[in-house]
Amino acid sequence: QVRLVESGGRLVHTGESLLLSCEASGRTSNLYGMWWFRQAPGKEREFVGTINWGGGGTWLGDTVKDRCTMSRDIAKNTMYLRMSNLKPEDTGVYYCAAALSAENYFNRQYDAWGQGTQVTVSS
């Protein structure tokens, strides 16, 4: 089992930057890939980005790719999402998820979810 804990969410103003973290614990040796999602009030969950844990390759969603970067620190078992030039539409709860095998990663089968961290962007 892997447990995920997000942190870093807070109230920010339009145009500011923010760094979110997702720390994994437990059977982290099995980590294959991780994702960031977000959900705004009254809206469906939205894909933000994904990272291959071993190689570090990332893929970001179209709505954030020009303003966000993803990275991970294997030694700290932590994934990061750095967001810049934040907009009110970036408001929502940000969740991380993990896959513990290549099969699950490429089939988008999530083995673990975090509890989420709230990001609020005021205009």
CNS distance restraints for C-alpha pairs under 8 A (distance, minus, plus):
assign (resid   1 and name CA) (resid  26 and name CA) 5.97 0.50 0.50
assign (resid   1 and name CA) (resid  27 and name CA) 5.63 0.50 0.50
assign (resid   1 and name CA) (resid 112 and name CA) 7.79 0.50 0.50
assign (resid   2 and name CA) (resid  24 and name CA) 6.45 0.50 0.50
assign (resid   2 and name CA) (resid  25 and name CA) 5.64 0.50 0.50
assign (resid   2 and name CA) (resid  26 and name CA) 4.76 0.50 0.50
assign (resid   2 and name CA) (resid  27 and name CA) 5.34 0.50 0.50
assign (resid   2 and name CA) (resid  28 and name CA) 6.37 0.50 0.50
assign (resid   2 and name CA) (resid 111 and name CA) 7.73 0.50 0.50
assign (resid   2 and name CA) (resid 112 and name CA) 6.24 0.50 0.50
assign (resid   3 and name CA) (resid  24 and name CA) 5.56 0.50 0.50
assign (resid   3 and name CA) (resid  25 and name CA) 5.22 0.50 0.50
assign (resid   3 and name CA) (resid  26 and name CA) 6.21 0.50 0.50
assign (resid   3 and name CA) (resid 112 and name CA) 6.54 0.50 0.50
assign (resid   3 and name CA) (resid 113 and name CA) 7.38 0.50 0.50
assign (resid   3 and name CA) (resid 114 and name CA) 7.08 0.50 0.50
assign (resid   4 and name CA) (resid  22 and name CA) 6.32 0.50 0.50
assign (resid   4 and name CA) (resid  23 and name CA) 5.60 0.50 0.50
assign (resid   4 and name CA) (resid  24 and name CA) 4.64 0.50 0.50
assign (resid   4 and name CA) (resid  25 and name CA) 6.61 0.50 0.50
assign (resid   4 and name CA) (resid  96 and name CA) 7.20 0.50 0.50
assign (resid   4 and name CA) (resid  97 and name CA) 7.38 0.50 0.50
assign (resid   4 and name CA) (resid 112 and name CA) 6.95 0.50 0.50
assign (resid   4 and name CA) (resid 113 and name CA) 6.12 0.50 0.50
assign (resid   4 and name CA) (resid 114 and name CA) 4.57 0.50 0.50
assign (resid   4 and name CA) (resid 115 and name CA) 7.66 0.50 0.50
assign (resid   5 and name CA) (resid  22 and name CA) 5.39 0.50 0.50
assign (resid   5 and name CA) (resid  23 and name CA) 5.27 0.50 0.50
assign (resid   5 and name CA) (resid  24 and name CA) 6.63 0.50 0.50
assign (resid   5 and name CA) (resid  96 and name CA) 8.00 0.50 0.50
assign (resid   5 and name CA) (resid 114 and name CA) 5.18 0.50 0.50
assign (resid   5 and name CA) (resid 115 and name CA) 6.61 0.50 0.50
assign (resid   5 and name CA) (resid 116 and name CA) 7.54 0.50 0.50
assign (resid   6 and name CA) (resid  20 and name CA) 7.12 0.50 0.50
assign (resid   6 and name CA) (resid  21 and name CA) 5.49 0.50 0.50
assign (resid   6 and name CA) (resid  22 and name CA) 4.27 0.50 0.50
assign (resid   6 and name CA) (resid  23 and name CA) 6.44 0.50 0.50
assign (resid   6 and name CA) (resid  94 and name CA) 7.97 0.50 0.50
assign (resid   6 and name CA) (resid  95 and name CA) 6.97 0.50 0.50
assign (resid   6 and name CA) (resid  96 and name CA) 6.90 0.50 0.50
assign (resid   6 and name CA) (resid 114 and name CA) 6.23 0.50 0.50
assign (resid   6 and name CA) (resid 115 and name CA) 6.98 0.50 0.50
assign (resid   6 and name CA) (resid 116 and name CA) 5.82 0.50 0.50
assign (resid   6 and name CA) (resid 117 and name CA) 5.79 0.50 0.50
assign (resid   7 and name CA) (resid  20 and name CA) 5.84 0.50 0.50
assign (resid   7 and name CA) (resid  21 and name CA) 5.25 0.50 0.50
assign (resid   7 and name CA) (resid  22 and name CA) 6.46 0.50 0.50
assign (resid   7 and name CA) (resid 116 and name CA) 7.87 0.50 0.50
assign (resid   7 and name CA) (resid 117 and name CA) 5.80 0.50 0.50
assign (resid   8 and name CA) (resid  18 and name CA) 7.49 0.50 0.50
assign (resid   8 and name CA) (resid  19 and name CA) 6.14 0.50 0.50
assign (resid   8 and name CA) (resid  20 and name CA) 4.61 0.50 0.50
assign (resid   8 and name CA) (resid  21 and name CA) 6.18 0.50 0.50
assign (resid   8 and name CA) (resid 117 and name CA) 7.00 0.50 0.50
assign (resid   9 and name CA) (resid  18 and name CA) 7.71 0.50 0.50
assign (resid   9 and name CA) (resid  19 and name CA) 7.90 0.50 0.50
assign (resid   9 and name CA) (resid  20 and name CA) 6.36 0.50 0.50
assign (resid   9 and name CA) (resid  94 and name CA) 7.93 0.50 0.50
assign (resid   9 and name CA) (resid 117 and name CA) 5.15 0.50 0.50
assign (resid   9 and name CA) (resid 118 and name CA) 4.97 0.50 0.50
assign (resid   9 and name CA) (resid 119 and name CA) 4.69 0.50 0.50
assign (resid   9 and name CA) (resid 120 and name CA) 7.76 0.50 0.50
assign (resid  10 and name CA) (resid 118 and name CA) 6.22 0.50 0.50
assign (resid  10 and name CA) (resid 119 and name CA) 5.10 0.50 0.50
assign (resid  10 and name CA) (resid 120 and name CA) 6.20 0.50 0.50
assign (resid  11 and name CA) (resid 119 and name CA) 6.12 0.50 0.50
assign (resid  11 and name CA) (resid 120 and name CA) 4.68 0.50 0.50
assign (resid  11 and name CA) (resid 121 and name CA) 5.93 0.50 0.50
assign (resid  11 and name CA) (resid 122 and name CA) 7.28 0.50 0.50
assign (resid  12 and name CA) (resid  16 and name CA) 6.46 0.50 0.50
assign (resid  12 and name CA) (resid  17 and name CA) 7.90 0.50 0.50
assign (resid  12 and name CA) (resid 119 and name CA) 7.74 0.50 0.50
assign (resid  12 and name CA) (resid 120 and name CA) 6.22 0.50 0.50
assign (resid  12 and name CA) (resid 121 and name CA) 4.99 0.50 0.50
assign (resid  12 and name CA) (resid 122 and name CA) 6.27 0.50 0.50
assign (resid  13 and name CA) (resid  86 and name CA) 7.46 0.50 0.50
assign (resid  13 and name CA) (resid  87 and name CA) 7.93 0.50 0.50
assign (resid  13 and name CA) (resid 121 and name CA) 5.28 0.50 0.50
assign (resid  13 and name CA) (resid 122 and name CA) 4.82 0.50 0.50
assign (resid  13 and name CA) (resid 123 and name CA) 6.14 0.50 0.50
assign (resid  14 and name CA) (resid  85 and name CA) 6.81 0.50 0.50
assign (resid  14 and name CA) (resid  86 and name CA) 5.32 0.50 0.50
assign (resid  14 and name CA) (resid  87 and name CA) 5.08 0.50 0.50
assign (resid  14 and name CA) (resid  88 and name CA) 6.54 0.50 0.50
assign (resid  14 and name CA) (resid 121 and name CA) 5.95 0.50 0.50
assign (resid  14 and name CA) (resid 122 and name CA) 5.91 0.50 0.50
assign (resid  14 and name CA) (resid 123 and name CA) 5.35 0.50 0.50
assign (resid  15 and name CA) (resid  84 and name CA) 6.95 0.50 0.50
assign (resid  15 and name CA) (resid  85 and name CA) 3.96 0.50 0.50
assign (resid  15 and name CA) (resid  86 and name CA) 4.83 0.50 0.50
assign (resid  15 and name CA) (resid  87 and name CA) 6.46 0.50 0.50
assign (resid  16 and name CA) (resid  84 and name CA) 6.13 0.50 0.50
assign (resid  16 and name CA) (resid  85 and name CA) 5.34 0.50 0.50
assign (resid  16 and name CA) (resid  86 and name CA) 5.55 0.50 0.50
assign (resid  17 and name CA) (resid  82 and name CA) 7.39 0.50 0.50
assign (resid  17 and name CA) (resid  83 and name CA) 5.46 0.50 0.50
assign (resid  17 and name CA) (resid  84 and name CA) 4.14 0.50 0.50
assign (resid  17 and name CA) (resid  85 and name CA) 5.93 0.50 0.50
assign (resid  17 and name CA) (resid  86 and name CA) 6.16 0.50 0.50
assign (resid  18 and name CA) (resid  82 and name CA) 5.86 0.50 0.50
assign (resid  18 and name CA) (resid  83 and name CA) 5.22 0.50 0.50
assign (resid  18 and name CA) (resid  84 and name CA) 6.46 0.50 0.50
assign (resid  18 and name CA) (resid  86 and name CA) 7.98 0.50 0.50
assign (resid  19 and name CA) (resid  80 and name CA) 6.82 0.50 0.50
assign (resid  19 and name CA) (resid  81 and name CA) 5.70 0.50 0.50
assign (resid  19 and name CA) (resid  82 and name CA) 4.44 0.50 0.50
assign (resid  19 and name CA) (resid  83 and name CA) 6.27 0.50 0.50
assign (resid  20 and name CA) (resid  80 and name CA) 5.56 0.50 0.50
assign (resid  20 and name CA) (resid  81 and name CA) 5.03 0.50 0.50
assign (resid  20 and name CA) (resid  82 and name CA) 6.33 0.50 0.50
assign (resid  21 and name CA) (resid  78 and name CA) 6.57 0.50 0.50
assign (resid  21 and name CA) (resid  79 and name CA) 5.72 0.50 0.50
assign (resid  21 and name CA) (resid  80 and name CA) 4.57 0.50 0.50
assign (resid  21 and name CA) (resid  81 and name CA) 6.48 0.50 0.50
assign (resid  22 and name CA) (resid  78 and name CA) 5.42 0.50 0.50
assign (resid  22 and name CA) (resid  79 and name CA) 5.08 0.50 0.50
assign (resid  22 and name CA) (resid  80 and name CA) 6.32 0.50 0.50
assign (resid  22 and name CA) (resid  96 and name CA) 6.43 0.50 0.50
assign (resid  22 and name CA) (resid 114 and name CA) 7.88 0.50 0.50
assign (resid  23 and name CA) (resid  76 and name CA) 7.58 0.50 0.50
assign (resid  23 and name CA) (resid  77 and name CA) 5.83 0.50 0.50
assign (resid  23 and name CA) (resid  78 and name CA) 4.30 0.50 0.50
assign (resid  23 and name CA) (resid  79 and name CA) 6.48 0.50 0.50
assign (resid  24 and name CA) (resid  28 and name CA) 6.56 0.50 0.50
assign (resid  24 and name CA) (resid  77 and name CA) 5.40 0.50 0.50
assign (resid  24 and name CA) (resid  78 and name CA) 6.09 0.50 0.50
assign (resid  25 and name CA) (resid  77 and name CA) 7.19 0.50 0.50
assign (resid  27 and name CA) (resid  31 and name CA) 7.63 0.50 0.50
assign (resid  28 and name CA) (resid  77 and name CA) 7.01 0.50 0.50
assign (resid  30 and name CA) (resid 100 and name CA) 4.99 0.50 0.50
assign (resid  30 and name CA) (resid 101 and name CA) 6.79 0.50 0.50
assign (resid  31 and name CA) (resid  53 and name CA) 6.50 0.50 0.50
assign (resid  31 and name CA) (resid  98 and name CA) 7.00 0.50 0.50
assign (resid  31 and name CA) (resid  99 and name CA) 6.17 0.50 0.50
assign (resid  31 and name CA) (resid 100 and name CA) 4.57 0.50 0.50
assign (resid  31 and name CA) (resid 101 and name CA) 6.88 0.50 0.50
assign (resid  32 and name CA) (resid  52 and name CA) 6.23 0.50 0.50
assign (resid  32 and name CA) (resid  53 and name CA) 5.19 0.50 0.50
assign (resid  32 and name CA) (resid  54 and name CA) 6.63 0.50 0.50
assign (resid  32 and name CA) (resid  98 and name CA) 7.58 0.50 0.50
assign (resid  32 and name CA) (resid  99 and name CA) 5.69 0.50 0.50
assign (resid  32 and name CA) (resid 100 and name CA) 5.16 0.50 0.50
assign (resid  32 and name CA) (resid 101 and name CA) 5.38 0.50 0.50
assign (resid  32 and name CA) (resid 102 and name CA) 6.06 0.50 0.50
assign (resid  32 and name CA) (resid 105 and name CA) 6.82 0.50 0.50
assign (resid  33 and name CA) (resid  50 and name CA) 7.17 0.50 0.50
assign (resid  33 and name CA) (resid  51 and name CA) 5.62 0.50 0.50
assign (resid  33 and name CA) (resid  52 and name CA) 4.44 0.50 0.50
assign (resid  33 and name CA) (resid  53 and name CA) 4.78 0.50 0.50
assign (resid  33 and name CA) (resid  54 and name CA) 7.77 0.50 0.50
assign (resid  33 and name CA) (resid  98 and name CA) 5.84 0.50 0.50
assign (resid  33 and name CA) (resid  99 and name CA) 5.31 0.50 0.50
assign (resid  33 and name CA) (resid 100 and name CA) 7.10 0.50 0.50
assign (resid  33 and name CA) (resid 101 and name CA) 7.85 0.50 0.50
assign (resid  33 and name CA) (resid 102 and name CA) 7.80 0.50 0.50
assign (resid  33 and name CA) (resid 105 and name CA) 6.01 0.50 0.50
assign (resid  34 and name CA) (resid  50 and name CA) 5.61 0.50 0.50
assign (resid  34 and name CA) (resid  51 and name CA) 5.44 0.50 0.50
assign (resid  34 and name CA) (resid  52 and name CA) 6.69 0.50 0.50
assign (resid  34 and name CA) (resid  53 and name CA) 6.86 0.50 0.50
assign (resid  34 and name CA) (resid  79 and name CA) 7.80 0.50 0.50
assign (resid  34 and name CA) (resid  96 and name CA) 6.99 0.50 0.50
assign (resid  34 and name CA) (resid  97 and name CA) 5.52 0.50 0.50
assign (resid  34 and name CA) (resid  98 and name CA) 4.27 0.50 0.50
assign (resid  34 and name CA) (resid  99 and name CA) 6.17 0.50 0.50
assign (resid  34 and name CA) (resid 105 and name CA) 7.98 0.50 0.50
assign (resid  35 and name CA) (resid  47 and name CA) 7.89 0.50 0.50
assign (resid  35 and name CA) (resid  48 and name CA) 7.45 0.50 0.50
assign (resid  35 and name CA) (resid  49 and name CA) 5.63 0.50 0.50
assign (resid  35 and name CA) (resid  50 and name CA) 4.16 0.50 0.50
assign (resid  35 and name CA) (resid  51 and name CA) 6.38 0.50 0.50
assign (resid  35 and name CA) (resid  96 and name CA) 5.44 0.50 0.50
assign (resid  35 and name CA) (resid  97 and name CA) 5.14 0.50 0.50
assign (resid  35 and name CA) (resid  98 and name CA) 6.35 0.50 0.50
assign (resid  36 and name CA) (resid  47 and name CA) 6.59 0.50 0.50
assign (resid  36 and name CA) (resid  48 and name CA) 5.24 0.50 0.50
assign (resid  36 and name CA) (resid  49 and name CA) 5.26 0.50 0.50
assign (resid  36 and name CA) (resid  50 and name CA) 6.27 0.50 0.50
assign (resid  36 and name CA) (resid  81 and name CA) 7.80 0.50 0.50
assign (resid  36 and name CA) (resid  94 and name CA) 6.87 0.50 0.50
assign (resid  36 and name CA) (resid  95 and name CA) 5.71 0.50 0.50
assign (resid  36 and name CA) (resid  96 and name CA) 4.56 0.50 0.50
assign (resid  36 and name CA) (resid  97 and name CA) 6.57 0.50 0.50
assign (resid  37 and name CA) (resid  45 and name CA) 6.55 0.50 0.50
assign (resid  37 and name CA) (resid  46 and name CA) 5.46 0.50 0.50
assign (resid  37 and name CA) (resid  47 and name CA) 4.63 0.50 0.50
assign (resid  37 and name CA) (resid  48 and name CA) 4.97 0.50 0.50
assign (resid  37 and name CA) (resid  49 and name CA) 7.06 0.50 0.50
assign (resid  37 and name CA) (resid  94 and name CA) 5.72 0.50 0.50
assign (resid  37 and name CA) (resid  95 and name CA) 5.15 0.50 0.50
assign (resid  37 and name CA) (resid  96 and name CA) 6.22 0.50 0.50
assign (resid  37 and name CA) (resid  97 and name CA) 7.93 0.50 0.50
assign (resid  38 and name CA) (resid  45 and name CA) 5.65 0.50 0.50
assign (resid  38 and name CA) (resid  46 and name CA) 5.26 0.50 0.50
assign (resid  38 and name CA) (resid  47 and name CA) 6.66 0.50 0.50
assign (resid  38 and name CA) (resid  48 and name CA) 6.69 0.50 0.50
assign (resid  38 and name CA) (resid  92 and name CA) 6.03 0.50 0.50
assign (resid  38 and name CA) (resid  93 and name CA) 5.41 0.50 0.50
assign (resid  38 and name CA) (resid  94 and name CA) 4.25 0.50 0.50
assign (resid  38 and name CA) (resid  95 and name CA) 5.87 0.50 0.50
assign (resid  39 and name CA) (resid  43 and name CA) 6.33 0.50 0.50
assign (resid  39 and name CA) (resid  44 and name CA) 6.07 0.50 0.50
assign (resid  39 and name CA) (resid  45 and name CA) 4.48 0.50 0.50
assign (resid  39 and name CA) (resid  46 and name CA) 6.03 0.50 0.50
assign (resid  39 and name CA) (resid  92 and name CA) 5.15 0.50 0.50
assign (resid  39 and name CA) (resid  93 and name CA) 5.30 0.50 0.50
assign (resid  39 and name CA) (resid  94 and name CA) 6.59 0.50 0.50
assign (resid  40 and name CA) (resid  44 and name CA) 7.27 0.50 0.50
assign (resid  40 and name CA) (resid  45 and name CA) 7.43 0.50 0.50
assign (resid  40 and name CA) (resid  90 and name CA) 7.97 0.50 0.50
assign (resid  40 and name CA) (resid  91 and name CA) 6.19 0.50 0.50
assign (resid  40 and name CA) (resid  92 and name CA) 4.14 0.50 0.50
assign (resid  40 and name CA) (resid  93 and name CA) 6.46 0.50 0.50
assign (resid  41 and name CA) (resid  92 and name CA) 6.70 0.50 0.50
assign (resid  47 and name CA) (resid  61 and name CA) 6.28 0.50 0.50
assign (resid  48 and name CA) (resid  60 and name CA) 5.90 0.50 0.50
assign (resid  48 and name CA) (resid  61 and name CA) 5.08 0.50 0.50
assign (resid  48 and name CA) (resid  63 and name CA) 7.85 0.50 0.50
assign (resid  48 and name CA) (resid  64 and name CA) 6.81 0.50 0.50
assign (resid  49 and name CA) (resid  58 and name CA) 7.11 0.50 0.50
assign (resid  49 and name CA) (resid  59 and name CA) 5.47 0.50 0.50
assign (resid  49 and name CA) (resid  60 and name CA) 4.08 0.50 0.50
assign (resid  49 and name CA) (resid  61 and name CA) 5.62 0.50 0.50
assign (resid  49 and name CA) (resid  70 and name CA) 7.42 0.50 0.50
assign (resid  50 and name CA) (resid  58 and name CA) 5.59 0.50 0.50
assign (resid  50 and name CA) (resid  59 and name CA) 5.37 0.50 0.50
assign (resid  50 and name CA) (resid  60 and name CA) 6.50 0.50 0.50
assign (resid  50 and name CA) (resid  70 and name CA) 7.74 0.50 0.50
assign (resid  51 and name CA) (resid  56 and name CA) 5.98 0.50 0.50
assign (resid  51 and name CA) (resid  57 and name CA) 5.58 0.50 0.50
assign (resid  51 and name CA) (resid  58 and name CA) 4.35 0.50 0.50
assign (resid  51 and name CA) (resid  59 and name CA) 6.57 0.50 0.50
assign (resid  51 and name CA) (resid  70 and name CA) 7.13 0.50 0.50
assign (resid  51 and name CA) (resid  71 and name CA) 7.34 0.50 0.50
assign (resid  52 and name CA) (resid  56 and name CA) 5.06 0.50 0.50
assign (resid  52 and name CA) (resid  57 and name CA) 5.31 0.50 0.50
assign (resid  52 and name CA) (resid  58 and name CA) 6.47 0.50 0.50
assign (resid  53 and name CA) (resid  57 and name CA) 7.79 0.50 0.50
assign (resid  53 and name CA) (resid  72 and name CA) 7.28 0.50 0.50
assign (resid  53 and name CA) (resid  74 and name CA) 7.72 0.50 0.50
assign (resid  56 and name CA) (resid  71 and name CA) 6.96 0.50 0.50
assign (resid  56 and name CA) (resid  72 and name CA) 7.07 0.50 0.50
assign (resid  58 and name CA) (resid  70 and name CA) 6.63 0.50 0.50
assign (resid  58 and name CA) (resid  71 and name CA) 7.76 0.50 0.50
assign (resid  60 and name CA) (resid  64 and name CA) 6.71 0.50 0.50
assign (resid  60 and name CA) (resid  65 and name CA) 5.09 0.50 0.50
assign (resid  60 and name CA) (resid  68 and name CA) 7.73 0.50 0.50
assign (resid  60 and name CA) (resid  69 and name CA) 7.77 0.50 0.50
assign (resid  61 and name CA) (resid  65 and name CA) 5.67 0.50 0.50
assign (resid  62 and name CA) (resid  66 and name CA) 7.89 0.50 0.50
assign (resid  64 and name CA) (resid  68 and name CA) 5.69 0.50 0.50
assign (resid  65 and name CA) (resid  69 and name CA) 7.32 0.50 0.50
assign (resid  67 and name CA) (resid  83 and name CA) 5.82 0.50 0.50
assign (resid  67 and name CA) (resid  84 and name CA) 5.27 0.50 0.50
assign (resid  67 and name CA) (resid  85 and name CA) 6.54 0.50 0.50
assign (resid  67 and name CA) (resid  86 and name CA) 7.92 0.50 0.50
assign (resid  68 and name CA) (resid  81 and name CA) 6.82 0.50 0.50
assign (resid  68 and name CA) (resid  82 and name CA) 5.47 0.50 0.50
assign (resid  68 and name CA) (resid  83 and name CA) 4.49 0.50 0.50
assign (resid  68 and name CA) (resid  84 and name CA) 6.29 0.50 0.50
assign (resid  69 and name CA) (resid  81 and name CA) 5.89 0.50 0.50
assign (resid  69 and name CA) (resid  82 and name CA) 5.29 0.50 0.50
assign (resid  69 and name CA) (resid  83 and name CA) 6.76 0.50 0.50
assign (resid  70 and name CA) (resid  79 and name CA) 7.37 0.50 0.50
assign (resid  70 and name CA) (resid  80 and name CA) 5.57 0.50 0.50
assign (resid  70 and name CA) (resid  81 and name CA) 4.73 0.50 0.50
assign (resid  70 and name CA) (resid  82 and name CA) 6.39 0.50 0.50
assign (resid  71 and name CA) (resid  79 and name CA) 5.83 0.50 0.50
assign (resid  71 and name CA) (resid  80 and name CA) 5.22 0.50 0.50
assign (resid  71 and name CA) (resid  81 and name CA) 6.78 0.50 0.50
assign (resid  72 and name CA) (resid  77 and name CA) 7.44 0.50 0.50
assign (resid  72 and name CA) (resid  78 and name CA) 5.62 0.50 0.50
assign (resid  72 and name CA) (resid  79 and name CA) 4.14 0.50 0.50
assign (resid  72 and name CA) (resid  80 and name CA) 5.82 0.50 0.50
assign (resid  73 and name CA) (resid  77 and name CA) 5.91 0.50 0.50
assign (resid  73 and name CA) (resid  78 and name CA) 5.35 0.50 0.50
assign (resid  73 and name CA) (resid  79 and name CA) 6.38 0.50 0.50
assign (resid  74 and name CA) (resid  78 and name CA) 6.58 0.50 0.50
assign (resid  86 and name CA) (resid  90 and name CA) 6.45 0.50 0.50
assign (resid  86 and name CA) (resid 121 and name CA) 6.80 0.50 0.50
assign (resid  87 and name CA) (resid  91 and name CA) 7.61 0.50 0.50
assign (resid  87 and name CA) (resid 121 and name CA) 6.11 0.50 0.50
assign (resid  87 and name CA) (resid 122 and name CA) 7.78 0.50 0.50
assign (resid  87 and name CA) (resid 123 and name CA) 7.50 0.50 0.50
assign (resid  88 and name CA) (resid 120 and name CA) 7.32 0.50 0.50
assign (resid  88 and name CA) (resid 121 and name CA) 4.69 0.50 0.50
assign (resid  88 and name CA) (resid 122 and name CA) 5.78 0.50 0.50
assign (resid  88 and name CA) (resid 123 and name CA) 6.10 0.50 0.50
assign (resid  89 and name CA) (resid 121 and name CA) 7.58 0.50 0.50
assign (resid  90 and name CA) (resid 119 and name CA) 7.53 0.50 0.50
assign (resid  90 and name CA) (resid 120 and name CA) 7.46 0.50 0.50
assign (resid  90 and name CA) (resid 121 and name CA) 6.67 0.50 0.50
assign (resid  91 and name CA) (resid 118 and name CA) 7.80 0.50 0.50
assign (resid  91 and name CA) (resid 119 and name CA) 5.34 0.50 0.50
assign (resid  91 and name CA) (resid 120 and name CA) 4.59 0.50 0.50
assign (resid  91 and name CA) (resid 121 and name CA) 5.43 0.50 0.50
assign (resid  92 and name CA) (resid 118 and name CA) 5.93 0.50 0.50
assign (resid  92 and name CA) (resid 119 and name CA) 5.43 0.50 0.50
assign (resid  92 and name CA) (resid 120 and name CA) 6.44 0.50 0.50
assign (resid  93 and name CA) (resid 116 and name CA) 5.75 0.50 0.50
assign (resid  93 and name CA) (resid 117 and name CA) 5.39 0.50 0.50
assign (resid  93 and name CA) (resid 118 and name CA) 4.39 0.50 0.50
assign (resid  93 and name CA) (resid 119 and name CA) 6.03 0.50 0.50
assign (resid  94 and name CA) (resid 116 and name CA) 5.23 0.50 0.50
assign (resid  94 and name CA) (resid 117 and name CA) 5.25 0.50 0.50
assign (resid  94 and name CA) (resid 118 and name CA) 6.24 0.50 0.50
assign (resid  94 and name CA) (resid 119 and name CA) 7.05 0.50 0.50
assign (resid  95 and name CA) (resid 113 and name CA) 7.08 0.50 0.50
assign (resid  95 and name CA) (resid 114 and name CA) 5.86 0.50 0.50
assign (resid  95 and name CA) (resid 115 and name CA) 6.68 0.50 0.50
assign (resid  95 and name CA) (resid 116 and name CA) 4.41 0.50 0.50
assign (resid  95 and name CA) (resid 117 and name CA) 6.65 0.50 0.50
assign (resid  96 and name CA) (resid 113 and name CA) 5.90 0.50 0.50
assign (resid  96 and name CA) (resid 114 and name CA) 5.52 0.50 0.50
assign (resid  96 and name CA) (resid 116 and name CA) 7.14 0.50 0.50
assign (resid  97 and name CA) (resid 110 and name CA) 6.23 0.50 0.50
assign (resid  97 and name CA) (resid 111 and name CA) 7.36 0.50 0.50
assign (resid  97 and name CA) (resid 112 and name CA) 5.49 0.50 0.50
assign (resid  97 and name CA) (resid 113 and name CA) 4.42 0.50 0.50
assign (resid  97 and name CA) (resid 114 and name CA) 6.38 0.50 0.50
assign (resid  98 and name CA) (resid 105 and name CA) 7.93 0.50 0.50
assign (resid  98 and name CA) (resid 110 and name CA) 5.68 0.50 0.50
assign (resid  98 and name CA) (resid 111 and name CA) 5.75 0.50 0.50
assign (resid  98 and name CA) (resid 112 and name CA) 5.30 0.50 0.50
assign (resid  98 and name CA) (resid 113 and name CA) 6.68 0.50 0.50
assign (resid  99 and name CA) (resid 104 and name CA) 5.72 0.50 0.50
assign (resid  99 and name CA) (resid 105 and name CA) 5.16 0.50 0.50
assign (resid  99 and name CA) (resid 108 and name CA) 7.72 0.50 0.50
assign (resid  99 and name CA) (resid 109 and name CA) 6.64 0.50 0.50
assign (resid  99 and name CA) (resid 110 and name CA) 5.24 0.50 0.50
assign (resid  99 and name CA) (resid 111 and name CA) 5.14 0.50 0.50
assign (resid  99 and name CA) (resid 112 and name CA) 7.03 0.50 0.50
assign (resid 100 and name CA) (resid 104 and name CA) 6.81 0.50 0.50
assign (resid 100 and name CA) (resid 105 and name CA) 7.33 0.50 0.50
assign (resid 100 and name CA) (resid 111 and name CA) 6.45 0.50 0.50
assign (resid 101 and name CA) (resid 105 and name CA) 6.11 0.50 0.50
assign (resid 102 and name CA) (resid 106 and name CA) 6.10 0.50 0.50
assign (resid 103 and name CA) (resid 107 and name CA) 6.03 0.50 0.50
assign (resid 104 and name CA) (resid 108 and name CA) 5.68 0.50 0.50
assign (resid 104 and name CA) (resid 109 and name CA) 4.56 0.50 0.50
assign (resid 104 and name CA) (resid 110 and name CA) 6.79 0.50 0.50
assign (resid 104 and name CA) (resid 111 and name CA) 7.79 0.50 0.50
assign (resid 105 and name CA) (resid 109 and name CA) 6.12 0.50 0.50
assign (resid 105 and name CA) (resid 110 and name CA) 7.39 0.50 0.50
